[in-house]
Amino acid sequence: MAYAPTLAAQPVPDTYPAKQTLRLTAKRTAAEGIVAFEFSSLDGAPLPPFGAGDHIMVDLGPQMSRAYSLCNDPAETHRYVIAVLKEPDGKGGSVAMHALDEGAEVAVSLPRNNFALVSGAKRHILLAGGIGITPLLSMAHALSRHRADFVLHYGVRDLSRMALRDLIQASPFADQCMLHVDGHADYPAYDIPQILAEPNPDTHVYVCGPTPFIDHVATVAKANGWNPDQIHWEYFVAPESDDPAENVSFEIELVPGGEIVTVGPEESVVEALEREGIFVLTSCAEGVCGTCLLELVVGEPDHRDHYLSDADKARGDCFMGCVSRAAGGRLRIKL
């Protein structure tokens, strides 16, 4: 059966505020180094709806807002559930999340989607690596509820790091899940070439996990003849560039108003705007989450993100302000 989203296709009503204060009602260890957080409304009212693959922005301090994928069933209206891997050497978001206590009140954005299921696809292959299970788990819930044809593959290096395994094994779609653990006798190897051995124009593939894992899937899919439009991914961390470009100063012009802001070689567009007292919401600062998408009126950007598709870039009407720059000349942007 082809997936025909209903809840995911419904726009969030304008009656909901852009941000809402929610209560952390439950916090539990989901795996080694990974904690699951459950947020609910303060008064028990239903939360704004969300779709498969959605994420929320969680405010964790002054100018610190982080994006986390929702992993529970989109049919649920009483809670948002996320799972966060603690990264002590990261930028502070995961450490701040793990420090939250049950009962804490936190500002949370409306759900957003940068990683949606394809309506009309006849089969879906979900490939998760590590903490990348989070958006794919909500997809599995939605696909199962719509009785769609899908399979979820979830692999980790060590069984102790397999987040939410108990929920997956107890889910109504447990028989559509394949769990993989490196070097473990009870779990089969994660064989991407075998999984993607036969391209099918009616099948779409969704990938989330560590950068090397996503890159491996993309390489195998290309080698096996899959159409790039059938492969969808979400990076949590930007891949390193083999040949980083040299940065030079350039100007941006704000529309309306005409103000000119110079972006130095050591700062991003977002940072340059912030220096002038203009704040753009951002999260990853690596060009992978889509939060700081800027509308481009005139100019040629040097796209350095891993969020926009080739088609998005070809349109020339937007760019990611945290990493992308001008390819030459001035960029006119509308805020």
C-alpha positions as CSV (number, residue, x, y, z in Angstrom):
1,M,0.0,0.0,0.0
2,A,1.3,3.4,-0.9
3,Y,1.9,5.8,2.0
4,A,-0.7,8.7,2.0
5,P,0.0,10.9,5.0
6,T,-2.9,12.5,6.7
7,L,-1.8,13.9,10.0
8,A,1.6,14.9,8.6
9,A,-0.1,16.8,5.8
10,Q,-2.2,18.9,8.1
11,P,-0.8,22.4,8.7
12,V,-0.4,23.5,12.3
13,P,-3.2,25.9,13.1
14,D,-2.2,29.6,13.4
15,T,-3.7,29.6,16.9
16,Y,-0.6,27.9,18.3
17,P,2.3,30.2,19.4
18,A,5.6,29.9,17.6
19,K,7.0,28.7,20.9
20,Q,5.4,27.0,23.8
21,T,6.5,26.3,27.4
22,L,6.4,22.5,28.0
23,R,7.2,20.4,31.1
24,L,9.7,17.7,31.1
25,T,7.4,15.0,32.5
26,A,9.7,11.9,32.1
27,K,13.4,11.3,31.7
28,R,15.0,7.9,31.4
29,T,18.1,6.2,30.1
30,A,17.5,4.8,26.6
31,A,21.0,3.3,26.1
32,E,24.6,4.0,27.2
33,G,25.1,7.8,26.9
34,I,21.6,8.3,25.5
35,V,18.6,9.7,27.5
36,A,15.0,9.9,26.4
37,F,13.0,13.0,27.3
38,E,9.2,13.3,27.3
39,F,7.6,16.7,27.2
40,S,3.9,17.5,27.8
41,S,1.8,20.7,28.1
42,L,1.6,22.5,31.4
43,D,-2.1,22.1,31.7
44,G,-2.6,18.7,30.0
45,A,-4.0,20.2,26.8
46,P,-3.2,18.4,23.5
47,L,0.1,19.5,21.9
48,P,0.3,20.9,18.3
49,P,0.3,17.9,15.9
50,F,3.5,16.6,14.3
51,G,4.4,14.5,11.4
52,A,6.8,11.6,10.8
53,G,10.4,13.0,10.6
54,D,9.5,16.2,12.5
55,H,11.9,17.9,14.9
56,I,11.5,20.5,17.6
57,M,13.8,23.3,18.7
58,V,14.5,23.2,22.5
59,D,15.8,26.4,24.2
60,L,18.6,25.6,26.5
61,G,20.0,29.0,27.4
62,P,20.7,32.4,26.0
63,Q,21.3,32.0,22.2
64,M,21.3,28.2,22.6
65,S,18.6,26.4,20.8
66,R,19.0,22.9,19.6
67,A,17.1,20.7,17.2
68,Y,16.0,17.2,18.2
69,S,14.0,14.7,16.2
70,L,10.7,13.5,17.6
71,C,10.7,9.7,17.9
72,N,7.3,8.8,19.2
73,D,4.1,8.1,17.2
74,P,2.8,11.2,15.3
75,A,-0.7,10.0,16.3
76,E,0.1,10.9,19.9
77,T,-1.1,14.4,21.0
78,H,-0.2,14.3,24.7
79,R,3.6,14.2,24.4
80,Y,6.7,14.9,22.4
81,V,9.5,12.3,22.9
82,I,13.2,12.9,21.9
83,A,16.3,10.9,22.6
84,V,19.7,12.7,23.0
85,L,23.2,11.3,22.8
86,K,25.5,13.1,25.3
87,E,28.5,14.5,23.5
88,P,30.9,16.0,26.0
89,D,33.1,17.4,23.3
90,G,30.1,18.9,21.4
91,K,28.8,22.5,21.5
92,G,27.0,22.2,24.8
93,G,23.5,21.3,23.7
94,S,23.5,17.6,24.7
95,V,25.2,18.3,28.0
96,A,22.6,20.9,28.8
97,M,19.8,18.5,27.8
98,H,21.2,15.7,30.0
99,A,21.3,18.2,33.0
100,L,17.6,18.9,32.8
101,D,15.6,17.5,35.7
102,E,12.1,16.1,35.5
103,G,9.6,18.8,36.1
104,A,11.7,21.5,34.4
105,E,9.8,23.9,32.2
106,V,11.4,24.5,28.8
107,A,10.6,26.7,25.8
108,V,10.0,24.4,22.7
109,S,9.2,25.4,19.1
110,L,6.4,24.1,17.0
111,P,7.3,20.8,15.2
112,R,9.1,21.3,11.9
113,N,10.0,19.0,9.1
114,N,13.2,18.8,7.0
115,F,13.0,15.0,6.5
116,A,9.6,13.9,5.4
117,L,8.2,10.6,4.0
118,V,7.4,10.6,0.3
119,S,3.7,10.5,-0.3
120,G,2.8,7.9,-2.9
121,A,5.9,5.7,-2.6
122,K,4.9,2.1,-2.6
123,R,7.8,0.9,-0.4
124,H,10.0,2.5,2.2
125,I,13.5,1.4,3.4
126,L,14.5,3.1,6.7
127,L,18.2,2.8,7.5
128,A,19.3,4.0,10.9
129,G,22.8,4.1,12.5
130,G,23.2,4.9,16.1
131,I,21.2,7.9,17.4
132,G,19.9,8.3,13.8
133,I,17.1,6.0,14.9
134,T,15.1,8.9,16.3
135,P,13.4,10.4,13.2
136,L,13.1,7.0,11.5
137,L,11.3,5.6,14.5
138,S,8.5,8.1,14.2
139,M,8.4,7.3,10.4
140,A,8.0,3.6,11.3
141,H,5.1,4.4,13.6
142,A,3.4,6.4,10.8
143,L,4.0,3.8,8.1
144,S,2.8,1.0,10.3
145,R,-0.4,2.9,11.2
146,H,-1.1,3.4,7.5
147,R,-0.3,-0.2,6.7
148,A,2.4,0.8,4.3
149,D,5.1,-1.5,3.0
150,F,8.3,-0.7,4.8
151,V,11.3,-2.2,6.6
152,L,13.4,-0.6,9.3
153,H,17.1,-1.5,9.7
154,Y,18.9,-0.2,12.8
155,G,22.5,-0.8,13.5
156,V,25.0,0.0,16.3
157,R,28.6,-0.9,17.1
158,D,27.7,-2.1,20.5
159,L,24.4,-3.5,21.9
160,S,24.7,-1.2,24.9
161,R,24.4,1.8,22.6
162,M,21.1,0.6,20.9
163,A,18.6,3.3,22.0
164,L,14.9,2.5,22.5
165,R,15.4,-1.2,21.7
166,D,12.7,-2.2,24.2
167,L,10.2,0.1,22.4
168,I,11.1,-1.3,19.0
169,Q,10.8,-4.9,20.0
170,A,7.4,-4.3,21.7
171,S,6.0,-2.2,18.8
172,P,3.3,-3.4,16.4
173,F,5.9,-3.3,13.6
174,A,8.6,-5.3,15.4
175,D,8.5,-8.0,12.7
176,Q,9.4,-5.3,10.1
177,C,12.5,-4.3,12.0
178,M,16.0,-5.7,11.5
179,L,18.5,-5.0,14.3
180,H,22.2,-5.1,13.6
181,V,25.2,-5.1,16.0
182,D,28.8,-5.3,14.9
183,G,30.4,-8.6,15.8
184,H,27.4,-9.9,17.8
185,A,26.3,-13.5,17.2
186,D,22.7,-12.8,17.8
187,Y,22.3,-10.0,15.3
188,P,23.1,-10.1,11.6
189,A,25.7,-7.8,10.0
190,Y,24.5,-4.5,8.6
191,D,24.9,-5.3,4.9
192,I,24.0,-2.1,3.0
193,P,25.0,-3.5,-0.5
194,Q,22.6,-6.4,0.0
195,I,19.8,-4.2,1.3
196,L,20.1,-1.8,-1.7
197,A,21.0,-4.5,-4.2
198,E,17.9,-4.1,-6.4
199,P,16.9,-0.5,-7.2
200,N,13.1,-0.1,-7.6
201,P,11.5,3.1,-8.9
202,D,8.6,2.7,-6.5
203,T,10.9,2.5,-3.4
204,H,12.3,5.4,-1.4
205,V,15.2,5.1,1.1
206,Y,15.6,7.2,4.2
207,V,19.0,7.4,6.0
208,C,20.0,8.9,9.3
209,G,23.1,8.4,11.5
210,P,26.8,9.2,11.7
211,T,28.3,10.9,8.7
212,P,30.4,7.9,7.5
213,F,27.3,5.7,7.6
214,I,25.2,8.2,5.5
215,D,28.1,8.6,3.1
216,H,28.5,4.8,2.8
217,V,24.8,4.4,2.0
218,A,24.9,7.2,-0.6
219,T,28.0,5.6,-2.3
220,V,26.4,2.1,-2.4
221,A,23.1,3.5,-3.7
222,K,24.9,5.3,-6.5
223,A,27.0,2.3,-7.4
224,N,23.9,0.1,-7.5
225,G,22.0,2.4,-9.8
226,W,19.5,4.1,-7.5
227,N,18.0,7.4,-8.6
228,P,19.4,10.1,-6.3
229,D,15.8,11.4,-5.8
230,Q,14.9,8.2,-4.1
231,I,17.6,8.5,-1.4
232,H,16.8,10.9,1.5
233,W,19.0,11.6,4.4
234,E,19.4,13.8,7.5
235,Y,22.8,14.7,8.9
236,F,23.2,15.4,12.6
237,V,26.8,16.6,12.0
238,A,28.3,18.0,8.9
239,P,30.9,15.9,7.0
240,E,34.4,17.3,6.9
241,S,35.5,18.8,3.6
242,D,38.5,17.3,1.8
243,D,39.3,20.6,0.2
244,P,37.9,23.5,2.4
245,A,37.4,26.7,0.4
246,E,39.2,29.8,1.4
247,N,37.0,32.5,2.9
248,V,37.0,36.1,1.7
249,S,35.0,39.1,2.9
250,F,31.7,39.9,1.1
251,E,28.6,42.1,1.6
252,I,25.0,41.3,2.2
253,E,22.2,43.8,1.6
254,L,19.1,43.6,3.6
255,V,15.7,43.9,2.0
256,P,13.7,45.9,2.8
257,G,15.8,48.7,4.2
258,G,18.9,48.5,2.1
259,E,21.4,48.2,5.0
260,I,24.8,46.8,4.1
261,V,26.5,44.3,6.3
262,T,30.1,43.1,5.7
263,V,30.7,39.5,6.4
264,G,34.4,39.0,7.4
265,P,36.5,35.9,6.3
266,E,36.3,34.4,9.8
267,E,32.6,34.9,10.4
268,S,29.3,33.5,9.0
269,V,26.4,35.5,7.7
270,V,24.5,34.6,10.9
271,E,27.4,35.9,13.0
272,A,27.7,39.1,11.0
273,L,24.0,39.8,11.3
274,E,24.2,39.1,15.0
275,R,27.1,41.6,15.3
276,E,24.7,44.2,13.9
277,G,21.9,43.3,16.4
278,I,20.0,41.2,13.9
279,F,19.4,37.7,15.3
280,V,18.6,34.7,13.0
281,L,17.5,31.5,14.7
282,T,20.2,28.8,14.3
283,S,20.9,25.5,15.8
284,C,23.6,23.2,14.4
285,A,25.9,26.0,12.9
286,E,27.1,23.3,10.5
287,G,24.6,23.5,7.6
288,V,22.7,20.3,8.3
289,C,19.5,21.2,10.2
290,G,17.9,23.9,8.0
291,T,17.1,26.2,10.9
292,C,18.9,29.3,9.6
293,L,17.5,29.2,6.0
294,L,17.6,32.7,4.5
295,E,15.6,34.0,1.6
296,L,17.9,35.2,-1.3
297,V,16.6,38.0,-3.5
298,V,19.6,38.6,-5.7
299,G,23.1,37.1,-5.8
300,E,25.0,33.9,-6.3
301,P,25.7,31.9,-3.1
302,D,28.5,29.5,-2.5
303,H,26.5,26.7,-1.0
304,R,28.4,24.8,1.7
305,D,25.6,23.1,3.5
306,H,24.4,19.5,3.6
307,Y,20.8,20.3,3.9
308,L,19.5,21.8,0.6
309,S,19.0,19.5,-2.3
310,D,20.5,20.1,-5.7
311,A,17.1,21.3,-6.9
312,D,16.9,23.8,-4.0
313,K,20.3,25.2,-4.8
314,A,19.5,25.4,-8.5
315,R,16.5,27.6,-7.8
316,G,18.8,30.2,-6.3
317,D,16.2,31.6,-3.9
318,C,17.7,30.5,-0.5
319,F,20.9,29.6,1.3
320,M,22.0,28.5,4.8
321,G,23.3,31.5,6.7
322,C,25.5,29.5,9.1
323,V,27.9,28.1,6.5
324,S,27.3,29.3,3.0
325,R,28.8,32.5,1.6
326,A,28.9,34.6,-1.6
327,A,30.3,33.0,-4.7
328,G,31.1,36.5,-5.9
329,G,29.6,40.0,-5.4
330,R,26.9,41.0,-3.0
331,L,24.0,38.9,-1.7
332,R,20.6,40.6,-1.2
333,I,18.6,38.8,1.4
334,K,15.1,39.3,2.8
335,L,14.6,38.8,6.5
